[in-house]
């Protein structure tokens, strides 16, 4: 099903540009304005200048951050700051990180994937995209005709064929970077024809599930359609028919999704006791009262209980503004979700995020699903301690503590042809931008 090919990556020449650690950056969509400016100062050749350039008050249609990125890319290629590999390769990409009290290594590979329409069922999304980010990425792609980062996707390797090939790559990495979050990123080119053929053949019967990068895939799809229309005729092998991806194995035990906890604010006519009564219709409620001294231990108890029950119950932690209690909310019956969202698949209805967004936030709190993505009442916070601090300080009215979505749930919802509620997944670690780039033409 999936068509993948090796490519000649565009890489920094570190002798000319500087150390690779000073040249790469995190994904553009998690970079704050302050971080953006700091990366600009870090090195004159940091990839932030290509991927996420600074705006200027004097920007025009002919001189803006997209045109400046394109001009800079051309200058760096001509001066040798960036150089294209002489051989087409896959690029083995490993991320070493700590989780659950142990060191883990997630290993996948970078390649080009043939862009497919979603209705072909070969590339499977699970998130809804927004128009703003897609317009931004399309403007950059039109100007530069290049990709500086990869879409993070997963696939099934039931026989372990791809895993065996990837595990066989040893020796000193061509690039190694320890990022600010202490994740170590390593890259090795893999140009061996037999290894490339083994991986390519293993993917022919598999589907690809987008994990992180839905906006970039939609952008690549829109750009492909634009170029096909402008060209008038095409073979399907032109560069604009492919998009760079990082592919990881669903079976890899180091594949991690982190939870995104929900903080609710600007709630109209919110009455804690009435809300508790409403919750009691659907949930078993356990209350843990705390004082200042016991709060940290009680918070750990809540988080540990969430993790312990994750495989056999739909359970949430909750804390409400001005209350000295934690709550554990356990859904009594999945059948309740059948009546609340009858038009959805069982895979979608069983998601914790679906239960929280449709039942608790929409039905019980009255914040409608169509407004969740606007961020008018909901903030998504990765760190549980930070989420709790926000409600303790009175910045938000309610915090819901979540278990992470399972990789199997991502696959099942995607297979059902549905999209999850906003911020359902946070795949970790994030890929670095600028290690291996791709020039379309």
VENRAVEN-V986895 format. One record per backbone hydrogen bond with DSSP energy under -1.0 kcal/mol. NH is the residue of the N-H (numbers start at 1). CO is the residue of the C=O. If there is no record, write none. Layout:
# VENRAVEN-V986895
NH & CO
NH & CO
This chain:
# VENRAVEN-V986895
2 & 203
2 & 206
5 & 112
7 & 89
9 & 7
10 & 437
11 & 83
13 & 81
16 & 13
17 & 13
18 & 14
22 & 19
23 & 20
24 & 20
25 & 433
30 & 27
31 & 28
36 & 32
37 & 33
38 & 34
39 & 35
40 & 36
41 & 37
42 & 38
43 & 39
46 & 43
47 & 23
49 & 46
50 & 47
51 & 47
52 & 48
59 & 56
60 & 63
68 & 64
69 & 65
70 & 66
71 & 67
72 & 68
73 & 69
74 & 70
75 & 71
76 & 72
77 & 73
78 & 74
79 & 75
81 & 76
82 & 76
83 & 11
85 & 9
89 & 7
90 & 190
91 & 110
92 & 188
93 & 108
94 & 186
95 & 106
96 & 184
97 & 104
99 & 102
102 & 99
104 & 97
106 & 95
108 & 93
109 & 247
110 & 91
111 & 245
112 & 5
113 & 243
114 & 3
115 & 241
120 & 117
121 & 118
124 & 208
134 & 130
135 & 131
136 & 132
137 & 133
138 & 134
139 & 135
140 & 136
141 & 137
142 & 138
143 & 139
144 & 140
145 & 141
147 & 438
151 & 244
152 & 212
153 & 246
154 & 209
155 & 248
160 & 157
164 & 160
165 & 161
166 & 162
167 & 163
169 & 166
174 & 187
175 & 187
177 & 185
179 & 183
182 & 179
184 & 96
185 & 177
186 & 94
187 & 175
188 & 92
190 & 90
196 & 192
197 & 193
198 & 194
199 & 195
200 & 196
201 & 197
202 & 198
203 & 199
206 & 203
208 & 122
209 & 154
210 & 124
211 & 152
212 & 152
217 & 213
218 & 214
219 & 215
220 & 216
221 & 217
222 & 218
223 & 219
224 & 220
225 & 221
226 & 222
227 & 223
228 & 224
229 & 225
230 & 226
231 & 227
232 & 228
241 & 238
242 & 239
243 & 113
245 & 111
246 & 151
247 & 109
248 & 153
250 & 155
252 & 249
255 & 252
258 & 426
261 & 381
262 & 400
263 & 379
264 & 398
265 & 377
275 & 271
276 & 272
277 & 273
278 & 274
279 & 275
280 & 276
281 & 278
282 & 279
283 & 279
284 & 330
286 & 328
288 & 326
290 & 324
295 & 291
298 & 294
299 & 295
300 & 296
301 & 297
302 & 298
303 & 299
304 & 300
305 & 301
306 & 302
307 & 303
308 & 304
309 & 305
312 & 309
313 & 309
316 & 329
317 & 401
318 & 327
319 & 399
321 & 397
323 & 320
326 & 288
327 & 318
328 & 286
329 & 316
330 & 284
331 & 314
332 & 282
336 & 333
337 & 334
340 & 336
341 & 337
344 & 341
349 & 345
350 & 346
351 & 348
355 & 351
356 & 352
357 & 353
358 & 354
359 & 355
360 & 355
361 & 356
362 & 357
363 & 358
364 & 359
365 & 360
367 & 361
371 & 368
372 & 369
374 & 371
375 & 372
379 & 263
381 & 261
387 & 383
388 & 384
389 & 385
390 & 386
391 & 387
392 & 388
393 & 389
395 & 390
397 & 264
398 & 264
399 & 319
400 & 262
401 & 317
410 & 406
411 & 407
412 & 408
413 & 409
414 & 410
415 & 411
416 & 412
417 & 414
418 & 413
420 & 126
428 & 256
433 & 25
434 & 148
437 & 10
438 & 147
440 & 145
